[in-house]
Amino acid sequence: MSKILVLNGPNLNLLGTRQPEVYGSTTLAMVEANCIAHGEKLGLSVTCHQSNHEGALVDAIHEARTTHAGIVLNAGAYTHTSIALMDAIASAELPVVEVHLSNIHAREAFRHRSYIAPVALGQIAGFGAQGYLMALDALKVHLSESGAE
Ligand code: DQA
């Protein structure tokens, strides 16, 4: 069974209580449990990790390179700043689906730029916690079509 890493970046540990009008009321624990359950339905083994630290996220991507078949990544604010994360994804040579709970393109101008998007398979933004499950669906189709599983 293909392993998928669901990786969340800074401040996403506060999901559920953090600006619920923007990010919804689903907690990170619920998001992760839903991803694991949805993965089981798709025949994917989902593992989850969250860090508030850029270097720890880079490390997690490097580790996934040899252990996982793909990554669902919500890099939080590092999306808009981190060349290090962009380089880590490019080096990992793994399919990455970028997820945002909010529609970053309908928000402040500084959120419109993503350093993840150019190295990602695609981006899902604006569908709240459902976006993570959509990302798993997209990865499943990609892995099947590319003959990776
Ligand atoms: C976010 C959008 C980012 O702009 C923001 O910094 C976050 C969360 C989202 O999921 O909508 O932390 O990635």
Backbone and ligand atoms as CSV (ligand in chain L), in Angstrom:
chain,resi,resn,atom,element,x,y,z
A,1,MET,N,N,0.849,-1.202,0.000
A,1,MET,CA,C,0.000,0.000,0.000
A,1,MET,C,C,0.886,1.253,0.000
A,2,SER,N,N,0.589,2.185,-0.884
A,2,SER,CA,C,1.415,3.403,-0.949
A,2,SER,C,C,1.251,4.243,0.314
A,3,LYS,N,N,2.376,4.794,0.781
A,3,LYS,CA,C,2.336,5.659,1.960
A,3,LYS,C,C,2.297,7.121,1.533
A,4,ILE,N,N,1.431,7.878,2.151
A,4,ILE,CA,C,1.303,9.307,1.861
A,4,ILE,C,C,1.537,10.085,3.151
A,5,LEU,N,N,2.342,11.134,3.050
A,5,LEU,CA,C,2.571,12.010,4.202
A,5,LEU,C,C,1.654,13.224,4.101
A,6,VAL,N,N,0.887,13.466,5.144
A,6,VAL,CA,C,0.100,14.702,5.249
A,6,VAL,C,C,0.878,15.621,6.187
A,7,LEU,N,N,1.428,16.678,5.601
A,7,LEU,CA,C,2.369,17.534,6.325
A,7,LEU,C,C,1.777,18.942,6.487
A,8,ASN,N,N,1.697,19.372,7.733
A,8,ASN,CA,C,1.155,20.695,8.031
A,8,ASN,C,C,2.201,21.590,8.666
A,9,GLY,N,N,2.195,22.844,8.255
A,9,GLY,CA,C,3.179,23.804,8.715
A,9,GLY,C,C,2.700,24.690,9.850
A,10,PRO,N,N,3.308,25.869,9.982
A,10,PRO,CA,C,3.141,26.719,11.159
A,10,PRO,C,C,1.701,27.155,11.413
A,11,ASN,N,N,1.367,27.128,12.684
A,11,ASN,CA,C,0.081,27.601,13.224
A,11,ASN,C,C,-1.093,26.665,12.924
A,12,LEU,N,N,-0.853,25.633,12.143
A,12,LEU,CA,C,-1.967,24.732,11.822
A,12,LEU,C,C,-2.276,23.792,12.992
A,13,ASN,N,N,-1.366,23.726,13.964
A,13,ASN,CA,C,-1.688,23.017,15.211
A,13,ASN,C,C,-2.847,23.699,15.950
A,14,LEU,N,N,-3.110,24.963,15.628
A,14,LEU,CA,C,-4.175,25.707,16.319
A,14,LEU,C,C,-5.514,25.629,15.584
A,15,LEU,N,N,-5.560,24.809,14.533
A,15,LEU,CA,C,-6.819,24.689,13.767
A,15,LEU,C,C,-7.986,24.377,14.698
A,16,GLY,N,N,-9.116,24.985,14.386
A,16,GLY,CA,C,-10.306,24.771,15.216
A,16,GLY,C,C,-10.542,25.956,16.133
A,17,THR,N,N,-9.435,26.511,16.647
A,17,THR,CA,C,-9.569,27.693,17.517
A,17,THR,C,C,-8.999,28.935,16.841
A,18,ARG,N,N,-8.119,28.735,15.840
A,18,ARG,CA,C,-7.466,29.851,15.166
A,18,ARG,C,C,-8.387,30.436,14.095
A,19,GLN,N,N,-8.784,31.678,14.243
A,19,GLN,CA,C,-9.624,32.364,13.246
A,19,GLN,C,C,-10.603,31.402,12.576
A,20,PRO,N,N,-11.542,30.836,13.333
A,20,PRO,CA,C,-12.444,29.833,12.740
A,20,PRO,C,C,-13.262,30.381,11.577
A,21,GLU,N,N,-13.452,31.723,11.541
A,21,GLU,CA,C,-14.213,32.313,10.426
A,21,GLU,C,C,-13.435,32.184,9.111
A,22,VAL,N,N,-12.098,32.032,9.221
A,22,VAL,CA,C,-11.259,31.870,8.011
A,22,VAL,C,C,-10.944,30.396,7.780
A,23,TYR,N,N,-10.591,29.685,8.861
A,23,TYR,CA,C,-10.038,28.334,8.696
A,23,TYR,C,C,-10.983,27.208,9.129
A,24,GLY,N,N,-12.185,27.572,9.639
A,24,GLY,CA,C,-13.152,26.554,10.027
A,24,GLY,C,C,-12.957,26.072,11.461
A,25,SER,N,N,-13.819,25.157,11.884
A,25,SER,CA,C,-13.815,24.718,13.286
A,25,SER,C,C,-13.246,23.310,13.453
A,26,THR,N,N,-12.805,22.709,12.345
A,26,THR,CA,C,-12.228,21.367,12.418
A,26,THR,C,C,-10.818,21.456,12.996
A,27,THR,N,N,-10.535,20.651,14.009
A,27,THR,CA,C,-9.195,20.673,14.616
A,27,THR,C,C,-8.204,19.887,13.744
A,28,LEU,N,N,-6.912,20.099,14.011
A,28,LEU,CA,C,-5.895,19.355,13.260
A,28,LEU,C,C,-6.037,17.851,13.514
A,29,ALA,N,N,-6.346,17.498,14.768
A,29,ALA,CA,C,-6.514,16.064,15.090
A,29,ALA,C,C,-7.639,15.461,14.245
A,30,MET,N,N,-8.726,16.230,14.054
A,30,MET,CA,C,-9.843,15.735,13.227
A,30,MET,C,C,-9.420,15.645,11.754
A,31,VAL,N,N,-8.705,16.661,11.278
A,31,VAL,CA,C,-8.219,16.642,9.887
A,31,VAL,C,C,-7.377,15.390,9.665
A,32,GLU,N,N,-6.463,15.133,10.610
A,32,GLU,CA,C,-5.555,13.990,10.453
A,32,GLU,C,C,-6.317,12.668,10.514
A,33,ALA,N,N,-7.272,12.568,11.439
A,33,ALA,CA,C,-8.066,11.327,11.546
A,33,ALA,C,C,-8.871,11.112,10.264
A,34,ASN,N,N,-9.428,12.202,9.720
A,34,ASN,CA,C,-10.205,12.084,8.474
A,34,ASN,C,C,-9.313,11.664,7.308
A,35,CYS,N,N,-8.085,12.192,7.283
A,35,CYS,CA,C,-7.148,11.819,6.212
A,35,CYS,C,C,-6.791,10.335,6.300
A,36,ILE,N,N,-6.540,9.852,7.521
A,36,ILE,CA,C,-6.181,8.440,7.698
A,36,ILE,C,C,-7.352,7.555,7.253
A,37,ALA,N,N,-8.582,7.927,7.660
A,37,ALA,CA,C,-9.766,7.131,7.304
A,37,ALA,C,C,-10.011,7.177,5.799
A,38,HIS,N,N,-9.869,8.347,5.199
A,38,HIS,CA,C,-10.090,8.476,3.754
A,38,HIS,C,C,-9.019,7.697,2.992
A,39,GLY,N,N,-7.785,7.774,3.495
A,39,GLY,CA,C,-6.698,7.018,2.883
A,39,GLY,C,C,-6.988,5.525,2.880
A,40,GLU,N,N,-7.521,5.025,3.994
A,40,GLU,CA,C,-7.845,3.584,4.065
A,40,GLU,C,C,-8.829,3.203,2.978
A,41,LYS,N,N,-9.829,4.088,2.748
A,41,LYS,CA,C,-10.828,3.801,1.685
A,41,LYS,C,C,-10.164,3.751,0.316
A,42,LEU,N,N,-9.126,4.582,0.132
A,42,LEU,CA,C,-8.457,4.660,-1.168
A,42,LEU,C,C,-7.337,3.634,-1.319
A,43,GLY,N,N,-7.046,2.923,-0.224
A,43,GLY,CA,C,-5.921,1.991,-0.264
A,43,GLY,C,C,-4.591,2.702,-0.099
A,44,LEU,N,N,-4.598,3.820,0.630
A,44,LEU,CA,C,-3.362,4.562,0.906
A,44,LEU,C,C,-3.101,4.544,2.406
A,45,SER,N,N,-1.849,4.382,2.779
A,45,SER,CA,C,-1.482,4.419,4.184
A,45,SER,C,C,-1.005,5.835,4.517
A,46,VAL,N,N,-1.805,6.556,5.286
A,46,VAL,CA,C,-1.526,7.975,5.543
A,46,VAL,C,C,-0.830,8.152,6.891
A,47,THR,N,N,0.301,8.865,6.878
A,47,THR,CA,C,0.931,9.276,8.129
A,47,THR,C,C,0.913,10.808,8.179
A,48,CYS,N,N,0.873,11.365,9.371
A,48,CYS,CA,C,0.673,12.810,9.511
A,48,CYS,C,C,1.761,13.430,10.381
A,49,HIS,N,N,2.100,14.660,10.032
A,49,HIS,CA,C,3.101,15.377,10.809
A,49,HIS,C,C,2.810,16.878,10.728
A,50,GLN,N,N,3.083,17.579,11.819
A,50,GLN,CA,C,2.938,19.050,11.818
A,50,GLN,C,C,4.138,19.650,12.520
A,51,SER,N,N,4.635,20.759,11.975
A,51,SER,CA,C,5.695,21.484,12.666
A,51,SER,C,C,5.547,22.983,12.424
A,52,ASN,N,N,5.962,23.739,13.421
A,52,ASN,CA,C,5.984,25.198,13.280
A,52,ASN,C,C,7.331,25.687,12.772
A,53,HIS,N,N,8.256,24.758,12.487
A,53,HIS,CA,C,9.637,25.122,12.169
A,53,HIS,C,C,9.990,24.757,10.725
A,54,GLU,N,N,10.497,25.718,10.016
A,54,GLU,CA,C,10.787,25.536,8.588
A,54,GLU,C,C,11.754,24.366,8.357
A,55,GLY,N,N,12.849,24.321,9.141
A,55,GLY,CA,C,13.851,23.270,8.960
A,55,GLY,C,C,13.285,21.892,9.242
A,56,ALA,N,N,12.385,21.799,10.213
A,56,ALA,CA,C,11.767,20.505,10.530
A,56,ALA,C,C,10.879,20.049,9.377
A,57,LEU,N,N,10.260,21.004,8.698
A,57,LEU,CA,C,9.432,20.654,7.530
A,57,LEU,C,C,10.325,20.171,6.386
A,58,VAL,N,N,11.466,20.850,6.206
A,58,VAL,CA,C,12.443,20.408,5.195
A,58,VAL,C,C,12.892,18.985,5.518
A,59,ASP,N,N,13.222,18.726,6.796
A,59,ASP,CA,C,13.644,17.374,7.208
A,59,ASP,C,C,12.562,16.342,6.908
A,60,ALA,N,N,11.311,16.695,7.196
A,60,ALA,CA,C,10.209,15.739,6.977
A,60,ALA,C,C,10.072,15.414,5.491
A,61,ILE,N,N,10.271,16.412,4.642
A,61,ILE,CA,C,10.193,16.171,3.184
A,61,ILE,C,C,11.347,15.277,2.746
A,62,HIS,N,N,12.555,15.536,3.286
A,62,HIS,CA,C,13.716,14.690,2.934
A,62,HIS,C,C,13.472,13.246,3.348
A,63,GLU,N,N,12.933,13.059,4.562
A,63,GLU,CA,C,12.692,11.691,5.051
A,63,GLU,C,C,11.650,10.983,4.191
A,64,ALA,N,N,10.628,11.732,3.774
A,64,ALA,CA,C,9.548,11.137,2.973
A,64,ALA,C,C,10.066,10.633,1.631
A,65,ARG,N,N,11.146,11.245,1.178
A,65,ARG,CA,C,11.727,10.894,-0.128
A,65,ARG,C,C,11.926,9.380,-0.289
A,66,THR,N,N,12.356,8.720,0.785
A,66,THR,CA,C,12.636,7.286,0.673
A,66,THR,C,C,11.538,6.415,1.285
A,67,THR,N,N,10.599,7.036,1.996
A,67,THR,CA,C,9.615,6.221,2.716
A,67,THR,C,C,8.190,6.367,2.184
A,68,HIS,N,N,7.914,7.463,1.466
A,68,HIS,CA,C,6.545,7.758,1.045
A,68,HIS,C,C,6.445,7.902,-0.477
A,69,ALA,N,N,5.207,7.758,-0.968
A,69,ALA,CA,C,4.974,7.864,-2.422
A,69,ALA,C,C,4.470,9.250,-2.819
A,70,GLY,N,N,4.080,10.051,-1.832
A,70,GLY,CA,C,3.573,11.385,-2.149
A,70,GLY,C,C,3.311,12.175,-0.869
A,71,ILE,N,N,3.094,13.467,-1.049
A,71,ILE,CA,C,2.893,14.355,0.102
A,71,ILE,C,C,1.707,15.274,-0.154
A,72,VAL,N,N,0.870,15.422,0.868
A,72,VAL,CA,C,-0.147,16.480,0.899
A,72,VAL,C,C,0.410,17.539,1.840
A,73,LEU,N,N,0.601,18.738,1.316
A,73,LEU,CA,C,1.312,19.762,2.089
A,73,LEU,C,C,0.502,21.045,2.233
A,74,ASN,N,N,0.241,21.406,3.485
A,74,ASN,CA,C,-0.214,22.765,3.776
A,74,ASN,C,C,0.928,23.428,4.529
A,75,ALA,N,N,1.687,24.248,3.826
A,75,ALA,CA,C,2.886,24.862,4.415
A,75,ALA,C,C,2.566,26.137,5.188
A,76,GLY,N,N,1.261,26.461,5.332
A,76,GLY,CA,C,0.897,27.672,6.076
A,76,GLY,C,C,1.586,28.884,5.475
A,77,ALA,N,N,2.033,29.783,6.336
A,77,ALA,CA,C,2.639,31.031,5.847
A,77,ALA,C,C,3.962,30.797,5.119
A,78,TYR,N,N,4.619,29.658,5.374
A,78,TYR,CA,C,5.865,29.364,4.634
A,78,TYR,C,C,5.613,29.199,3.136
A,79,THR,N,N,4.359,28.919,2.785
A,79,THR,CA,C,3.974,28.872,1.367
A,79,THR,C,C,4.459,30.112,0.626
A,80,HIS,N,N,4.339,31.249,1.303
A,80,HIS,CA,C,4.554,32.538,0.646
A,80,HIS,C,C,5.977,33.066,0.802
A,81,THR,N,N,6.813,32.309,1.523
A,81,THR,CA,C,8.158,32.820,1.824
A,81,THR,C,C,9.296,31.828,1.581
A,82,SER,N,N,8.990,30.527,1.553
A,82,SER,CA,C,10.081,29.563,1.750
A,82,SER,C,C,10.657,28.963,0.462
A,83,ILE,N,N,11.791,29.502,0.052
A,83,ILE,CA,C,12.540,28.901,-1.050
A,83,ILE,C,C,13.115,27.555,-0.585
A,84,ALA,N,N,13.415,27.446,0.720
A,84,ALA,CA,C,13.949,26.182,1.255
A,84,ALA,C,C,12.949,25.043,1.073
A,85,LEU,N,N,11.684,25.313,1.320
A,85,LEU,CA,C,10.669,24.264,1.122
A,85,LEU,C,C,10.497,23.953,-0.362
A,86,MET,N,N,10.532,24.979,-1.192
A,86,MET,CA,C,10.434,24.757,-2.640
A,86,MET,C,C,11.577,23.854,-3.107
A,87,ASP,N,N,12.793,24.154,-2.664
A,87,ASP,CA,C,13.960,23.354,-3.059
A,87,ASP,C,C,13.859,21.927,-2.526
A,88,ALA,N,N,13.355,21.783,-1.297
A,88,ALA,CA,C,13.220,20.437,-0.704
A,88,ALA,C,C,12.257,19.597,-1.539
A,89,ILE,N,N,11.164,20.199,-1.972
A,89,ILE,CA,C,10.171,19.465,-2.784
A,89,ILE,C,C,10.782,19.093,-4.134
A,90,ALA,N,N,11.477,20.049,-4.737
A,90,ALA,CA,C,12.100,19.772,-6.036
A,90,ALA,C,C,13.115,18.632,-5.904
A,91,SER,N,N,13.842,18.598,-4.783
A,91,SER,CA,C,14.865,17.563,-4.577
A,91,SER,C,C,14.241,16.209,-4.260
A,92,ALA,N,N,13.079,16.227,-3.621
A,92,ALA,CA,C,12.473,14.969,-3.165
A,92,ALA,C,C,11.932,14.153,-4.326
A,93,GLU,N,N,11.614,14.816,-5.423
A,93,GLU,CA,C,11.072,14.122,-6.598
A,93,GLU,C,C,9.877,13.255,-6.238
A,94,LEU,N,N,9.012,13.784,-5.374
A,94,LEU,CA,C,7.770,13.108,-4.998
A,94,LEU,C,C,6.610,13.986,-5.436
A,95,PRO,N,N,5.485,13.388,-5.837
A,95,PRO,CA,C,4.329,14.228,-6.139
A,95,PRO,C,C,3.805,14.893,-4.861
A,96,VAL,N,N,3.644,16.211,-4.936
A,96,VAL,CA,C,3.159,16.986,-3.794
A,96,VAL,C,C,1.888,17.713,-4.212
A,97,VAL,N,N,0.834,17.559,-3.421
A,97,VAL,CA,C,-0.374,18.347,-3.643
A,97,VAL,C,C,-0.431,19.410,-2.552
A,98,GLU,N,N,-0.464,20.664,-2.995
A,98,GLU,CA,C,-0.501,21.811,-2.086
A,98,GLU,C,C,-1.949,22.060,-1.664
A,99,VAL,N,N,-2.152,22.205,-0.371
A,99,VAL,CA,C,-3.510,22.431,0.150
A,99,VAL,C,C,-3.541,23.699,0.991
A,100,HIS,N,N,-4.621,24.453,0.836
A,100,HIS,CA,C,-4.925,25.567,1.745
A,100,HIS,C,C,-6.393,25.501,2.102
A,101,LEU,N,N,-6.666,25.674,3.371
A,101,LEU,CA,C,-8.073,25.678,3.803
A,101,LEU,C,C,-8.808,26.860,3.199
A,102,SER,N,N,-8.159,28.020,3.221
A,102,SER,CA,C,-8.778,29.237,2.684
A,102,SER,C,C,-8.391,29.402,1.215
A,103,ASN,N,N,-9.167,30.229,0.515
A,103,ASN,CA,C,-8.814,30.550,-0.873
A,103,ASN,C,C,-7.780,31.668,-0.853
A,104,ILE,N,N,-6.513,31.283,-0.886
A,104,ILE,CA,C,-5.426,32.266,-0.739
A,104,ILE,C,C,-5.473,33.333,-1.840
A,105,HIS,N,N,-6.083,33.011,-2.978
A,105,HIS,CA,C,-6.120,33.964,-4.099
A,105,HIS,C,C,-7.194,35.032,-3.901
A,106,ALA,N,N,-8.083,34.806,-2.954
A,106,ALA,CA,C,-9.137,35.792,-2.666
A,106,ALA,C,C,-8.781,36.614,-1.429
A,107,ARG,N,N,-7.570,36.440,-0.929
A,107,ARG,CA,C,-7.172,37.130,0.306
A,107,ARG,C,C,-6.111,38.197,0.009
A,108,GLU,N,N,-5.335,38.573,1.015
A,108,GLU,CA,C,-4.332,39.639,0.842
A,108,GLU,C,C,-3.358,39.284,-0.293
A,109,ALA,N,N,-2.835,40.309,-0.952
A,109,ALA,CA,C,-1.954,40.095,-2.114
A,109,ALA,C,C,-0.746,39.228,-1.754
A,110,PHE,N,N,-0.214,39.373,-0.521
A,110,PHE,CA,C,0.992,38.598,-0.182
A,110,PHE,C,C,0.713,37.095,-0.115
A,111,ARG,N,N,-0.576,36.725,-0.024
A,111,ARG,CA,C,-0.903,35.290,0.002
A,111,ARG,C,C,-1.110,34.720,-1.406
A,112,HIS,N,N,-1.103,35.581,-2.422
A,112,HIS,CA,C,-1.352,35.084,-3.782
A,112,HIS,C,C,-0.147,34.337,-4.340
A,113,ARG,N,N,1.044,34.701,-3.829
A,113,ARG,CA,C,2.253,34.053,-4.322
A,113,ARG,C,C,2.533,32.775,-3.523
A,114,SER,N,N,2.734,31.683,-4.225
A,114,SER,CA,C,3.122,30.430,-3.579
A,114,SER,C,C,4.450,29.962,-4.153
A,115,TYR,N,N,5.413,29.713,-3.254
A,115,TYR,CA,C,6.678,29.106,-3.687
A,115,TYR,C,C,6.535,27.600,-3.849
A,116,ILE,N,N,5.405,27.052,-3.348
A,116,ILE,CA,C,5.179,25.606,-3.452
A,116,ILE,C,C,4.597,25.264,-4.826
A,117,ALA,N,N,3.723,26.125,-5.328
A,117,ALA,CA,C,2.963,25.814,-6.550
A,117,ALA,C,C,3.837,25.405,-7.741
A,118,PRO,N,N,4.971,26.090,-8.005
A,118,PRO,CA,C,5.755,25.706,-9.189
A,118,PRO,C,C,6.340,24.292,-9.134
A,119,VAL,N,N,6.472,23.742,-7.919
A,119,VAL,CA,C,7.053,22.395,-7.799
A,119,VAL,C,C,6.007,21.354,-7.357
A,120,ALA,N,N,4.753,21.798,-7.277
A,120,ALA,CA,C,3.676,20.887,-6.860
A,120,ALA,C,C,2.978,20.300,-8.070
A,121,LEU,N,N,2.328,19.164,-7.830
A,121,LEU,CA,C,1.476,18.565,-8.855
A,121,LEU,C,C,0.309,19.503,-9.127
A,122,GLY,N,N,-0.226,20.084,-8.082
A,122,GLY,CA,C,-1.340,21.009,-8.204
A,122,GLY,C,C,-1.676,21.594,-6.848
A,123,GLN,N,N,-2.649,22.497,-6.874
A,123,GLN,CA,C,-3.010,23.229,-5.653
A,123,GLN,C,C,-4.518,23.153,-5.426
A,124,ILE,N,N,-4.907,22.923,-4.178
A,124,ILE,CA,C,-6.321,22.928,-3.807
A,124,ILE,C,C,-6.489,23.969,-2.710
A,125,ALA,N,N,-7.318,24.968,-2.950
A,125,ALA,CA,C,-7.461,26.057,-1.983
A,125,ALA,C,C,-8.916,26.492,-1.896
A,126,GLY,N,N,-9.372,26.703,-0.662
A,126,GLY,CA,C,-10.684,27.309,-0.483
A,126,GLY,C,C,-11.791,26.351,-0.097
A,127,PHE,N,N,-11.471,25.083,0.061
A,127,PHE,CA,C,-12.513,24.101,0.378
A,127,PHE,C,C,-12.436,23.618,1.825
A,128,GLY,N,N,-11.754,24.365,2.675
A,128,GLY,CA,C,-11.655,23.988,4.081
A,128,GLY,C,C,-10.989,22.632,4.253
A,129,ALA,N,N,-11.369,21.944,5.327
A,129,ALA,CA,C,-10.733,20.659,5.655
A,129,ALA,C,C,-10.969,19.601,4.579
A,130,GLN,N,N,-12.040,19.773,3.806
A,130,GLN,CA,C,-12.335,18.847,2.702
A,130,GLN,C,C,-11.195,18.812,1.690
A,131,GLY,N,N,-10.460,19.929,1.595
A,131,GLY,CA,C,-9.373,20.035,0.627
A,131,GLY,C,C,-8.310,18.951,0.813
A,132,TYR,N,N,-8.079,18.546,2.062
A,132,TYR,CA,C,-7.077,17.494,2.307
A,132,TYR,C,C,-7.522,16.176,1.681
A,133,LEU,N,N,-8.838,15.906,1.763
A,133,LEU,CA,C,-9.360,14.650,1.213
A,133,LEU,C,C,-9.331,14.719,-0.316
A,134,MET,N,N,-9.617,15.904,-0.865
A,134,MET,CA,C,-9.526,16.092,-2.313
A,134,MET,C,C,-8.085,15.874,-2.785
A,135,ALA,N,N,-7.145,16.314,-1.973
A,135,ALA,CA,C,-5.730,16.139,-2.318
A,135,ALA,C,C,-5.357,14.655,-2.326
A,136,LEU,N,N,-5.889,13.899,-1.361
A,136,LEU,CA,C,-5.618,12.452,-1.337
A,136,LEU,C,C,-6.219,11.785,-2.564
A,137,ASP,N,N,-7.430,12.208,-2.948
A,137,ASP,CA,C,-8.052,11.669,-4.177
A,137,ASP,C,C,-7.145,11.939,-5.372
A,138,ALA,N,N,-6.646,13.176,-5.460
A,138,ALA,CA,C,-5.805,13.568,-6.599
A,138,ALA,C,C,-4.515,12.744,-6.623
A,139,LEU,N,N,-3.916,12.535,-5.456
A,139,LEU,CA,C,-2.678,11.746,-5.399
A,139,LEU,C,C,-2.938,10.298,-5.800
A,140,LYS,N,N,-4.078,9.760,-5.344
A,140,LYS,CA,C,-4.423,8.369,-5.681
A,140,LYS,C,C,-4.503,8.203,-7.199
A,141,VAL,N,N,-5.216,9.121,-7.853
A,141,VAL,CA,C,-5.358,9.052,-9.313
A,141,VAL,C,C,-3.983,9.198,-9.965
A,142,HIS,N,N,-3.203,10.160,-9.481
A,142,HIS,CA,C,-1.874,10.378,-10.064
A,142,HIS,C,C,-0.996,9.136,-9.940
A,143,LEU,N,N,-0.978,8.531,-8.743
A,143,LEU,CA,C,-0.115,7.362,-8.521
A,143,LEU,C,C,-0.574,6.197,-9.400
A,144,SER,N,N,-1.880,6.027,-9.514
A,144,SER,CA,C,-2.394,4.935,-10.347
A,144,SER,C,C,-2.033,5.177,-11.801
A,145,GLU,N,N,-2.273,6.404,-12.275
A,145,GLU,CA,C,-2.031,6.702,-13.704
A,145,GLU,C,C,-0.559,6.677,-14.074
A,146,SER,N,N,0.302,7.016,-13.091
A,146,SER,CA,C,1.732,7.048,-13.403
A,146,SER,C,C,2.382,5.689,-13.183
A,147,GLY,N,N,1.557,4.712,-12.798
A,147,GLY,CA,C,2.076,3.355,-12.621
A,147,GLY,C,C,2.915,3.204,-11.367
A,148,ALA,N,N,2.804,4.167,-10.445
A,148,ALA,CA,C,3.618,4.112,-9.222
A,148,ALA,C,C,3.057,3.132,-8.205
A,149,GLU,N,N,1.821,2.681,-8.419
A,149,GLU,CA,C,1.273,1.651,-7.497
A,149,GLU,C,C,0.435,0.629,-8.239
L,1,DQA,C1,C,-3.192,28.669,4.868
L,1,DQA,C2,C,-3.115,30.021,4.136
L,1,DQA,C3,C,-1.845,30.759,4.506
L,1,DQA,O1,O,-1.810,32.024,3.840
L,1,DQA,C4,C,-1.776,31.002,5.997
L,1,DQA,O2,O,-0.573,31.650,6.337
L,1,DQA,C5,C,-1.985,29.778,6.794
L,1,DQA,C6,C,-3.012,28.831,6.369
L,1,DQA,C7,C,-4.547,27.973,4.623
L,1,DQA,O3,O,-4.620,26.787,4.905
L,1,DQA,O4,O,-5.508,28.606,4.188
L,1,DQA,O5,O,-1.354,29.564,7.816
L,1,DQA,O6,O,-2.162,27.827,4.360
